[in-house]
Amino acid sequence: MADGFNPHEKLQQQFKQLEQLESLLNTERAILEARDPDKLISVAEEKNTLLVAIQNLDIELSQSLQFKEEKSQGLHEKLLQQTEALLIKCKELNQVNGQIIEHSQLAVERMKSSLLQSHNKSSVTYNAKGKASGGKSSVGIKA
């Protein structure tokens, strides 16, 4: 440990960062469910900063010869398992949040189509992807 690198401390730090990420993902879900886009921006920025820090620490650990030696000796096994389990949980939470976003986008598209159709049924056209859009009814041209 001549260089001051302590793999156990780094692993504990990474585990704490993942705990923060888990909390942040739960906050993000609540914000998504409450449909509060202003709060979502700050959470997304915080999440990105945390993900970069986790990734940087992961790179630092992967490049450490001391960590590789200790890992091959079976040291840190319990902490590594806990970290892996927490990482999987964070990925699942993030996936759920992604599905909430996707469903919200679909709901917005349906609402948009519904509003366009009720606005002027004869002016609704569809693009190449089958999405409704406003026509050129003000020009007076009908196909």
C-alpha positions, 0 to 999 in steps of 0.5 A, spaced: 500 500 500 505 504 498 501 508 493 496 509 498 490 505 494 486 502 499 481 497 495 477 495 501 475 503 502 474 504 494 469 498 494 466 501 500 465 508 497 463 505 490 457 501 495 455 507 498 455 511 491 450 505 489 446 506 495 445 513 493 444 511 486 438 507 488 435 512 493 436 517 487 432 512 482 426 512 487 426 519 487 426 519 480 420 514 480 416 518 484 417 525 480 415 521 474 409 518 477 407 525 480 409 528 473 413 534 475 418 535 469 422 541 473 424 536 478 426 531 473 431 535 470 435 536 477 435 529 479 437 527 472 443 531 472 445 529 479 444 521 477 449 523 471 454 526 476 453 520 480 454 515 474 460 518 472 463 518 479 461 510 479 464 509 473 471 512 474 471 509 481 470 502 477 476 504 472 480 505 478 479 499 481 480 495 475 486 498 473 489 496 480 494 491 481 493 490 488 485 490 487 486 484 482 491 480 487 486 481 493 480 479 489 484 473 486 485 471 494 478 471 495 478 478 499 472 483 498 468 477 496 462 479 500 462 486 499 463 485 491 457 480 492 453 486 495 455 491 490 453 486 484 446 485 488 445 493 489 448 494 482 443 489 479 437 492 483 439 499 480 439 497 473 432 494 475 429 501 478 432 504 472 429 500 467 422 501 471 423 508 470 425 508 463 418 504 462 414 510 465 417 515 461 416 510 455 408 510 457 408 517 458 410 519 451 405 514 448 400 517 452 402 524 450 402 522 443 395 519 444 392 525 447 395 529 441 392 525 436 385 525 440 386 533 440 388 533 433 382 529 431 377 533 435 380 540 432 378 538 425 377 531 423 377 533 416 384 536 417 388 530 420 393 527 416 398 521 417 406 521 416 410 516 414 410 513 421 403 513 422 403 518 427 397 524 426 399 531 424 395 537 423 393 538 415 393 544 411 385 545 412 386 553 412 389 552 405 382 549 403 385 543 399 382 537 400 385 530 397 
